[in-house]
């Protein structure tokens, strides 16, 4: 084997990469995998521009324990060549932890930045113009939610009982007002015209009299009721206005009637009925009435998110950019804005073995071996006894049927089985066994057809997120089906089971199927083979993938057995053994990296000048997130978090945001920080070729063509940004 390796190395030296690959192929037939061979073969594939094979080899080398800087650098180069820049950054960061100034990594990062900025330059002008014209309702629907038929009936009853809105009224033709009218005025059309004239003159009470008499003389002309409804609305007599609209038969209601009625019902806090009327108005306008579409989303968002905001000083509103979280009262700096529970969890594959967590709730399952490693075997007996006495006793509970998932308790195991795992458990669904191989192989697994180890998953989040999304829908539909004694779920069951995921937008252009063809085929196989078959289309898979990339939030368990062990020692009576152990605990424990969809967090928009941060925290006794105020926040102010590392310069920040989240940031920082030293930050004037404008002396992040522009920018907003900004080192 050593001779073959020397021959392979010689072929690499001579740049005969194809021949070298053949040598490594023969070396890797050995059952005991040598990760160094994988690394070298990956390098050969890289030089031959066969990046998919290169990535498969380098990932497997890393998963087999080869984690040197040259390996991570090659992994970063391979990912960058495939435009997987987020993945490349992860690999390069591993190098910079131990070699902060590695010149090769710095050069590669500059190349990545240039490629991202080139895309920015190519797309920014047209993209921003297109975004200005983009309506926030474009990606919103007005679907009827499951169960709305019953809610609609209930709200109609509330309208009749509480607000006395009726379908028929007894309007007497013996009204004394009619007796005083001269004969030539007993013409309902003339009365209506006279009423409109009075209304235009501001004589509203007189106008009301004329409309009433027109209605009494001709109850079949429903235009008179509309005239009166408009007048009542103008006079803020909304219930009377609604009563007139309600008396107009549905078959005769037009766009204006449905719209006006919907806006009135909206203020009565009858959301399903309001949606019904506004939906009708939108349909009558051929989906052209933007005000109707916005009103509908305002109603729906209040309906969906008000229950989530009950205990917090925020509300979710529909803004010009879509959903937004707004403060309902003043919030102090460092105050909790809201807490959020994860909907579906996936752990980053590179932390599965070093810091395992409960597959259901994310609670840390760290044991002494995960923290101490090999040192545990050579540790003195008194220290081992200390660990035995003070390390928290919480035993891992595995799935009794497949042992591919682990939980922190029997309760979590039961919850997971009912929530999603019965669909994915290989005992119930043998096709899912390969899915867990992909998870355990960091995206790689042996393809049963080719019998080769190949990359199934290339996403930057856990390969279990999307399968668990589908599995949770199927499992809940199955539960509803079984409760009703049916043999298959109904359309209503499917609609209800998918409802929790309607809160998450799926905006983006990522072609997930093209990037992960083997994974898509695997999921199709997994879900069509379950006892309740579910077909996943390419469009559906792309949608769920974009839903994940737009909304996932990384987090970690708020506490671990390590932290509880340290707390237990500090509370114990101190002796030299405990002091020695505490000294051993100075190294930070390995951190589990989780990701999840959080319903309230997903409504929070980005700003590079964010007023809130996301922290790991306990929510209902489980790992979740806390959104905390960075500074005092005023009532009515929007809550902003940051989606990226905002330490980057303005142009690069905007480029990353466009690439990852498909929008151009227009926050205060991006407005009042400059993009280039040869462009005036205030008026966008170009400097003469080869020249640069004067830079802001304080933050070094804005450039001005004149003192006038600098003063104007300072007054308009740069002052607030400049005071917070940290100067750029070396400039």
C-alpha positions in Angstrom: 0.0 0.0 0.0 2.8 2.4 0.8 4.3 1.7 -2.7 0.9 2.5 -4.3 0.6 5.7 -2.2 4.1 6.8 -3.4 3.1 6.2 -7.0 -0.1 8.2 -6.5 1.9 11.0 -4.9 4.3 11.0 -7.9 1.4 11.2 -10.3 0.1 14.3 -8.4 3.5 15.8 -8.5 3.5 15.3 -12.3 -0.1 16.7 -12.5 -1.4 13.3 -13.8 -4.5 13.6 -11.6 -6.6 11.0 -13.4 -3.9 8.4 -12.9 -3.5 9.4 -9.3 -7.2 9.0 -8.8 -7.0 5.4 -10.0 -4.3 4.7 -7.5 -6.3 6.1 -4.6 -9.4 4.2 -5.8 -7.5 1.0 -5.3 -6.2 2.1 -1.9 -9.7 3.0 -0.7 -11.1 -0.5 -1.4 -9.6 -1.4 2.0 -12.4 -1.7 4.7 -10.4 0.6 7.0 -10.7 4.0 5.4 -7.6 6.2 5.5 -8.9 9.8 5.4 -5.5 11.0 4.0 -6.3 9.1 0.8 -9.7 10.8 0.6 -8.1 14.2 1.0 -5.5 13.6 -1.7 -8.2 12.2 -4.1 -10.3 15.2 -3.4 -7.4 17.4 -4.4 -7.1 15.5 -7.7 -10.8 15.9 -8.4 -10.5 19.6 -7.6 -7.7 20.1 -10.1 -9.8 18.2 -12.7 -12.8 20.5 -11.9 -14.9 17.6 -10.8 -16.1 19.5 -7.8 -19.0 17.2 -6.8 -16.6 14.2 -6.4 -14.1 16.4 -4.7 -16.7 17.6 -2.2 -17.8 14.0 -1.4 -14.2 13.0 -0.7 -13.3 16.0 1.4 -16.5 15.7 3.5 -15.8 12.1 4.2 -12.2 12.8 5.1 -13.4 15.4 7.6 -16.1 13.1 9.0 -13.3 10.5 9.5 -11.3 12.9 11.7 -9.0 14.6 9.3 -9.4 18.2 10.4 -6.1 20.0 9.6 -5.9 23.4 8.1 -5.0 22.2 4.6 -8.1 20.0 4.6 -10.4 22.8 5.6 -8.7 25.1 3.0 -9.3 22.6 0.3 -12.9 22.1 1.5 -13.4 25.9 1.3 -12.0 26.1 -2.2 -14.2 23.3 -3.4 -17.3 24.8 -1.9 -16.5 28.3 -3.3 -16.0 26.8 -6.8 -19.7 25.6 -6.6 -20.8 29.1 -5.3 -21.6 27.6 -1.9 -20.1 30.6 -0.2 -21.8 30.1 3.2 -20.3 26.6 3.4 -16.9 27.9 2.2 -16.9 30.5 5.0 -17.6 27.8 7.6 -14.5 25.9 6.5 -12.3 28.9 6.4 -13.4 30.1 9.8 -12.1 26.7 11.2 -8.7 27.6 9.9 -8.8 31.2 11.2 -9.5 30.0 14.7 -6.0 28.6 14.9 -4.3 30.6 12.2 -5.9 34.1 12.2 -3.7 35.5 9.5 -3.4 32.5 7.1 -2.6 34.2 3.8 -4.2 31.6 1.6 -7.5 31.8 3.5 -7.4 35.6 3.4 -6.8 35.6 -0.4 -9.6 33.1 -0.9 -12.0 35.2 1.2 -11.1 38.2 -0.9 -11.9 36.2 -4.0 -15.3 35.2 -2.6 -16.0 38.8 -1.7 -15.1 40.0 -5.2 -17.5 37.4 -6.8 -20.3 38.4 -4.5 -19.7 42.1 -5.1 -19.6 41.5 -8.9 -23.0 39.9 -8.6 -24.1 42.9 -6.5 -22.9 45.4 -9.2 -24.7 43.4 -11.9 -28.0 43.2 -10.1 -28.2 46.2 -7.7 -29.7 48.9 -9.9 -32.2 46.8 -11.8 -33.0 44.8 -8.6 -33.6 47.8 -6.5 -35.9 49.4 -9.0 -37.8 46.1 -9.3 -38.0 45.9 -5.5 -39.4 49.4 -5.3 -42.3 48.4 -7.5 -42.8 45.1 -5.7 -46.0 44.8 -3.7 -45.8 43.1 -0.4 -49.0 41.2 -1.2 -47.5 39.6 -4.3 -46.5 36.5 -2.3 -49.6 36.4 -0.1 -52.7 34.3 -0.6 -56.3 34.7 0.5 -56.9 31.0 1.0 -59.8 29.9 3.2 -58.4 28.2 6.3 -59.7 24.9 7.5 -62.6 25.3 10.0 -63.4 28.8 8.7 -66.9 27.7 7.7 -67.8 27.1 11.4 -66.1 30.3 12.5 -67.9 32.3 9.9 -71.2 30.9 11.1 -70.3 31.8 14.7 -69.3 35.4 13.8 -72.5 35.9 11.8 -74.4 35.0 15.0 -72.3 37.4 17.0 -73.1 40.1 14.5 -76.9 39.4 14.9 -77.0 39.0 18.6 -74.4 41.6 19.8 -74.7 44.2 17.1 -78.3 43.7 16.1 -77.5 43.4 12.4 -80.4 41.7 10.7 -81.2 40.4 7.2 -84.7 42.0 7.0 -86.2 45.2 8.5 -89.7 46.5 8.7 -89.5 49.9 7.1 -93.0 51.5 7.3 -94.3 53.4 4.2 -96.4 55.5 6.6 -93.3 57.5 7.7 -94.6 61.0 8.6 -91.8 62.6 6.7 -93.4 61.4 3.4 -96.6 63.3 4.1 -94.9 66.7 4.1 -93.3 66.0 0.7 -94.8 67.9 -2.3 -96.1 65.5 -5.0 -93.3 66.4 -7.4 -90.7 65.4 -4.8 -92.2 61.9 -4.2 -89.7 60.6 -6.8 -87.1 58.4 -5.1 -84.4 59.2 -7.7 -84.9 62.9 -7.2 -84.7 62.4 -3.4 -81.4 60.4 -3.8 -79.9 63.2 -6.0 -81.0 65.8 -3.4 -79.4 63.7 -0.7 -76.1 63.5 -2.6 -76.2 67.3 -3.2 -76.6 67.8 0.6 -73.8 65.4 1.3 -71.4 67.3 -1.0 -72.3 70.5 0.8 -71.6 69.0 4.1 -75.3 69.0 5.2 -75.1 65.4 6.4 -78.2 65.2 8.5 -80.3 66.6 5.7 -78.7 64.1 3.3 -79.6 61.3 5.6 -83.3 62.4 5.6 -83.4 62.3 1.8 -81.8 58.9 1.5 -84.2 57.4 4.1 -87.2 58.7 2.1 -85.8 57.4 -1.2 -85.4 54.0 0.4 -89.0 54.1 1.8 -90.4 54.9 -1.6 -88.4 52.3 -3.5 -87.0 49.4 -1.4 -86.0 47.5 -4.6 -83.3 50.0 -5.6 -80.4 49.0 -3.6 -78.3 51.9 -4.8 -80.2 54.1 -2.3 -79.0 51.8 0.5 -75.4 52.1 -0.8 -75.7 55.9 -0.8 -76.9 55.8 2.8 -74.2 53.3 3.8 -71.5 55.6 2.4 -73.0 58.5 4.3 -73.2 56.6 7.5 -69.6 55.5 7.1 -68.6 59.2 6.6 -70.5 60.1 9.8 -68.7 57.2 11.6 -72.0 55.4 12.1 -70.4 52.1 11.1 -73.0 49.7 12.4 -75.8 51.6 10.6 -73.7 51.6 7.5 -73.1 47.8 7.8 -76.8 47.2 8.3 -77.6 48.9 5.0 -75.0 46.9 3.2 -76.2 43.7 4.8 -79.7 44.3 3.5 -78.4 44.3 -0.1 -78.8 40.8 -1.5 -75.4 39.0 -2.1 -76.2 38.6 -5.8 -76.4 42.4 -6.1 -73.3 43.4 -4.1 -70.5 44.8 -6.1 -66.8 45.5 -5.4 -67.5 48.7 -3.4 -70.2 47.1 -1.2 -68.0 44.1 -0.3 -65.0 46.3 0.4 -66.8 48.8 2.5 -68.5 46.1 4.5 -65.2 44.3 5.0 -63.5 47.3 6.3 -66.4 47.9 8.8 -66.4 44.3 10.0 -62.6 44.4 10.4 -63.0 47.0 13.1 -65.6 44.9 14.9 -62.9 42.2 15.5 -64.7 39.5 13.5 -61.7 38.4 11.4 -63.2 35.5 9.5 -66.3 37.5 8.4 -64.0 40.4 7.5 -61.8 38.1 5.4 -64.9 36.8 3.7 -66.1 40.3 2.6 -62.6 41.5 1.6 -61.9 38.3 -0.3 -65.2 38.9 -2.3 -64.1 42.5 -2.9 -60.7 41.4 -4.2 -62.4 38.9 -6.5 -64.7 41.5 -7.9 -61.7 43.8 -8.6 -60.0 41.0 -10.6 -57.3 41.0 -7.9 -56.4 44.6 -8.8 -57.4 46.5 -5.6 -54.2 46.8 -3.6 -56.0 48.4 -0.7 -58.2 45.3 -0.4 -55.3 42.9 -0.6 -53.4 44.8 2.1 -56.5 45.0 4.3 -56.9 41.2 4.0 -53.4 40.6 5.1 -53.7 42.9 8.0 -56.8 41.0 9.2 -55.1 37.6 8.7 -51.9 38.5 10.4 -53.7 39.9 13.4 -55.7 36.7 13.5 -52.7 34.4 13.2 -50.2 36.2 15.4 -52.2 37.9 18.2 -52.3 34.6 20.2 -48.5 34.4 20.0 -48.1 38.0 21.3 -50.4 37.9 24.3 -47.6 37.8 26.9 -45.2 40.2 25.1 -45.1 43.9 24.4 -45.3 43.4 20.6 -47.7 42.9 17.8 -47.3 41.7 14.2 -48.5 44.1 11.5 -48.5 44.1 7.7 -46.1 46.8 6.5 -44.9 48.0 3.1 -42.3 45.1 3.2 -44.8 42.5 4.5 -44.9 41.2 8.1 -43.2 43.2 10.8 -43.0 43.1 14.6 -43.8 46.4 16.3 -43.5 47.4 20.0 -46.8 48.1 21.7 -45.2 49.9 24.6 -41.7 51.3 25.5 -39.1 48.6 26.1 -36.0 49.2 28.2 -32.6 48.3 27.0 -31.7 44.6 27.7 -35.4 43.9 28.2 -37.0 40.7 26.8 -39.0 41.6 23.7 -40.4 38.2 23.1 -39.6 34.5 23.5 -40.2 31.9 20.8 -40.5 28.1 20.7 -39.1 26.0 17.8 -41.5 24.3 15.4 -39.2 21.7 14.0 -35.6 21.1 15.0 -32.5 19.9 13.2 -28.9 19.7 14.5 -25.9 20.6 12.4 -24.2 17.4 11.4 -20.8 18.5 12.4 -21.9 18.7 16.1 -23.8 15.5 16.3 -21.1 13.4 17.9 -19.3 16.1 19.9 -22.4 17.6 21.5 -25.5 15.5 21.0 -29.0 16.8 21.7 -32.5 15.5 22.1 -33.9 15.0 18.6 -37.3 16.2 19.7 -36.7 19.3 21.9 -33.0 20.1 21.5 -32.1 19.5 25.2 -28.4 18.8 25.6 -27.4 15.1 26.0 -23.8 15.9 26.7 -22.0 13.2 28.8 -18.6 13.3 30.5 -17.0 11.5 27.5 -18.1 14.4 25.2 -16.4 17.0 27.3 -13.3 15.2 28.7 -12.7 12.9 25.7 -9.7 10.6 26.1 -8.7 12.3 29.3 -11.5 10.5 31.0 -9.7 7.1 30.6 -6.5 8.4 32.3 -8.2 10.5 35.0 -7.5 9.8 38.6 -10.1 7.8 40.5 -11.0 10.6 42.9 -11.8 12.9 39.9 -13.9 10.1 38.3 -15.8 9.7 41.5 -16.4 13.4 41.5 -17.9 13.2 38.0 -20.0 10.2 39.1 -21.4 12.1 42.0 -22.0 15.5 40.6 -22.6 15.1 36.8 -26.4 15.4 36.3 -28.1 12.0 36.0 -30.2 12.2 32.8 -30.2 9.1 30.7 -30.6 9.1 26.9 -33.7 7.4 25.7 -33.6 6.0 22.1 -36.3 5.0 19.7 -37.1 1.4 20.7 -37.7 0.4 17.1 -34.8 1.9 15.1 -32.3 3.5 17.5 -31.6 6.2 15.0 -33.0 8.9 17.2 -32.2 9.8 20.8 -34.3 11.7 23.3 -33.9 13.3 26.7 -37.0 11.5 28.2 -39.7 9.0 27.5 -42.1 11.9 27.2 -40.0 13.4 24.4 -39.8 10.0 22.7 -43.6 9.7 22.8 -44.0 13.3 21.5 -41.6 12.7 18.7 -43.2 9.5 17.6 -46.7 11.1 17.5 -45.3 14.3 16.0 -43.1 13.1 13.1 -40.9 10.0 13.9 -43.6 7.4 13.1 -43.3 8.5 9.5 -39.5 8.5 9.5 -38.8 5.5 11.7 -37.0 2.9 9.5 -39.1 0.1 11.1 -42.3 1.7 9.8 -40.6 3.1 6.7 -37.5 1.2 5.6 -36.7 3.8 2.9 -36.0 6.3 5.7 -32.9 4.3 6.8 -30.9 6.0 4.0 -32.0 9.4 5.2 -30.4 8.8 8.6 -27.3 7.6 6.8 -27.2 10.9 5.1 -27.5 12.7 8.4 -24.8 10.7 10.1 -22.5 11.0 7.0 -22.7 14.8 7.0 -24.7 14.8 3.8 -22.9 11.7 2.3 -24.2 8.2 2.0 -23.7 5.0 -0.1 -26.0 5.2 -3.1 -27.7 1.8 -3.3 -27.8 2.0 -7.1 -24.1 2.9 -7.7 -22.8 1.4 -4.5 -20.6 4.5 -4.3 -20.5 7.0 -1.5 -22.0 10.2 -2.9 -23.2 13.6 -1.7 -27.0 13.6 -1.2 -27.3 16.8 0.7 -25.4 20.0 0.1 -27.5 22.5 2.0 -26.0 24.6 4.8 -28.6 23.4 7.3 -29.4 20.0 8.8 -30.7 17.4 6.2 -33.4 16.5 8.8 -35.3 19.9 8.7 -37.2 19.4 5.5 -38.0 15.7 6.1 -39.3 16.5 9.6 -41.5 19.3 8.1 -43.1 16.8 5.7 -43.3 14.1 8.4 -45.0 16.4 10.9 -47.7 17.3 8.3 -48.3 13.7 7.4 -48.3 12.5 11.0 -50.9 15.1 12.0 -53.1 14.3 9.0 -52.9 10.7 10.1 -53.9 11.6 13.6 -57.0 13.5 12.4 -57.8 10.6 10.0 -57.6 8.0 12.8 -59.8 10.1 15.1 -62.6 10.1 12.5 -62.1 6.4 11.7 -61.2 7.0 8.1 -58.9 5.0 5.9 -57.1 8.1 4.4 -56.9 11.8 5.3 -59.4 14.2 3.8 -58.6 17.4 2.1 -59.6 19.2 5.3 -57.1 17.1 7.3 -54.3 17.9 4.9 -55.2 21.6 5.1 -55.2 21.6 8.9 -51.9 19.7 9.1 -50.1 22.2 6.8 -51.5 25.2 8.6 -48.5 25.8 11.0 -46.2 26.3 8.1 -48.3 28.9 6.4 -46.7 31.5 8.7 -43.3 31.1 7.0 -42.7 32.9 3.7 -40.9 30.9 0.9 -39.3 33.7 -1.1 -36.3 32.9 -3.2 -35.0 31.4 -6.5 -32.9 28.5 -5.1 -33.3 25.5 -7.3 -33.1 23.0 -4.5 -33.9 20.0 -6.7 -31.1 20.8 -9.1 -28.6 21.3 -6.2 -29.7 18.2 -4.3 -31.1 15.7 -6.9 -30.3 12.5 -4.9 -31.8 14.0 -1.8 -35.0 14.9 -3.6 -35.3 11.4 -5.1 -34.7 10.0 -1.6 -37.5 12.0 0.0 -39.9 11.1 -2.8 -39.1 7.5 -2.1 -39.4 7.9 1.7 -42.8 9.5 1.6 -44.4 7.5 -1.1 -43.5 4.3 0.8 -45.2 5.3 4.1 -48.6 3.8 4.7 -50.1 7.2 3.9 -48.4 8.0 0.6 -47.5 11.6 0.0 -46.2 12.9 -3.3 -43.5 15.6 -3.2 -43.3 17.6 -6.5 -40.2 19.5 -7.5 -42.0 22.8 -7.0 -43.1 21.8 -3.5 -39.5 20.7 -2.5 -38.1 24.0 -3.9 -40.7 25.9 -1.9 -40.0 24.1 1.4 -36.2 24.5 0.8 -36.7 28.3 0.3 -39.0 28.4 3.3 -36.2 26.9 5.4 -33.4 29.2 4.0 -35.5 32.3 4.6 -36.7 31.5 8.1 -34.3 29.2 9.9 -32.6 30.5 13.0 -29.6 29.0 14.6 -29.6 28.4 18.3 -28.1 26.2 21.0 -29.4 24.6 24.3 -29.5 27.4 26.9 -27.8 25.1 29.4 -26.0 21.8 29.3 -25.0 19.0 31.8 -21.6 20.6 31.8 -23.0 23.9 33.2 -25.0 22.0 35.8 -22.0 20.0 36.8 -20.0 23.1 37.3 -22.8 24.7 39.4 -23.0 21.5 41.5 -19.3 21.6 42.2 -19.4 25.3 43.2 -22.1 24.6 45.7 -20.3 21.7 47.2 -17.8 21.9 50.1 -14.5 22.9 48.5 -11.5 20.6 48.7 -8.4 20.1 46.6 -10.1 17.5 44.4 -13.0 19.9 43.6 -10.6 22.8 42.9 -8.6 20.6 40.5 -11.8 19.6 38.7 -13.0 23.2 38.4 -9.6 24.0 36.9 -10.1 21.3 34.3 -13.5 22.8 33.4 -12.0 26.1 32.2 -12.1 24.9 28.6 -15.5 25.8 27.0 -17.7 22.8 26.3 -18.4 21.8 22.7 -21.5 23.6 21.5 -24.4 22.0 19.8 -25.6 23.9 16.8 -29.4 23.6 16.2 -31.7 25.3 13.7 -35.4 25.7 13.7 -38.4 27.6 12.4 -39.7 30.1 15.0 -43.1 31.5 14.1 -42.8 35.0 15.8 -39.1 35.4 15.0 -39.9 34.7 11.3 -41.9 38.0 11.2 -38.9 40.1 12.4 -37.2 42.0 9.7 -33.5 42.8 9.2 -31.6 46.0 9.8 -27.8 46.5 9.9 -28.6 49.0 12.7 -30.6 46.4 14.6 -32.3 47.3 17.9 -32.6 43.7 19.1 -30.4 40.6 19.5 -31.3 36.9 19.6 -30.1 34.8 22.6 -30.4 31.2 23.6 -33.0 30.8 26.3 -35.5 28.6 28.1 -39.0 28.7 26.7 -41.7 26.6 28.3 -38.9 24.5 29.9 -37.1 23.8 26.6 -34.4 25.3 24.5 -35.7 28.2 22.5 -34.8 31.8 21.7 -35.2 35.2 23.5 -35.3 38.4 21.5 -33.7 41.1 23.6 -33.5 44.9 23.3 -30.1 46.2 22.5 -31.2 49.8 23.4 -34.4 51.5 24.6 -37.2 50.9 22.1 -40.2 53.2 21.8 -43.8 52.3 21.4 -44.6 51.9 17.7 -41.0 51.3 16.7 -40.3 48.2 14.6 -38.2 45.4 16.1 -35.2 44.7 13.9 -32.7 41.8 14.2 -29.7 41.2 11.9 -29.6 38.3 9.5 -25.8 38.5 8.8 -22.5 39.7 10.2 -23.0 43.5 10.1 -19.3 44.2 10.7 -18.8 44.0 6.9 -18.7 47.2 4.8 -21.9 48.4 3.4 -21.6 47.1 -0.2 -20.6 43.6 1.0 -23.4 43.5 3.6 -26.0 44.4 0.9 -24.5 41.9 -1.5 -24.7 39.1 1.1 -28.3 39.9 2.0 -29.3 40.0 -1.6 -27.6 36.6 -2.3 -29.0 34.9 0.8 -32.4 36.6 1.4 -33.2 38.2 -2.0 -33.7 41.8 -0.8 -31.7 45.0 -0.9 -31.2 46.5 2.6 -32.3 50.1 2.9 -31.8 50.5 6.6 -30.2 53.7 8.1 -26.7 52.3 8.1 -26.9 51.3 4.5 -28.3 54.7 3.6 -25.8 56.8 5.5 -22.7 54.6 5.1 -20.9 54.8 1.8 -20.2 52.0 -0.7 -17.0 53.3 -2.4 -14.5 56.1 -1.7 -14.9 57.5 -5.2 -18.7 57.9 -4.8 -20.2 60.6 -2.6 -22.3 59.0 0.1 -24.7 61.9 0.1 -25.3 62.9 -3.6 -23.7 59.9 -5.4 -21.4 62.1 -7.4 -18.5 60.3 -9.0 -14.9 61.4 -8.2 -12.5 62.1 -11.1 -10.7 59.0 -12.3 -8.1 57.8 -9.8 -9.3 60.2 -7.1 -11.0 59.5 -3.8 -13.4 61.7 -1.8 -12.6 62.8 1.8 -13.6 60.2 4.3 -15.6 60.7 7.5 -12.9 61.2 10.1 -14.8 59.4 12.9 -16.2 56.2 11.4 -14.2 56.0 8.2 -17.3 54.5 6.5 -18.6 57.4 4.4 -17.1 59.7 1.7 -18.2 63.2 0.7 -17.5 65.4 -2.3 -17.9 68.6 -0.3 -18.4 70.0 3.1 -22.0 70.8 2.2 -22.7 67.1 1.4 -21.0 66.0 4.7 -23.1 68.5 6.8 -26.3 67.5 4.9 -25.7 63.7 5.5 -24.7 64.4 9.2 -28.0 66.2 9.8 -30.2 63.7 7.9 -28.9 60.6 9.7 -25.3 59.9 9.5 -24.8 61.3 13.0 -26.8 58.5 14.6 -24.9 55.8 12.6 -21.5 57.4 13.0 -21.8 57.5 16.8 -22.4 53.7 16.8 -19.9 52.7 14.2 -16.5 51.4 15.0 -13.7 52.7 12.9 -12.3 50.4 10.2 -8.8 49.2 11.3 -5.9 50.3 9.1 -7.8 53.1 7.3 
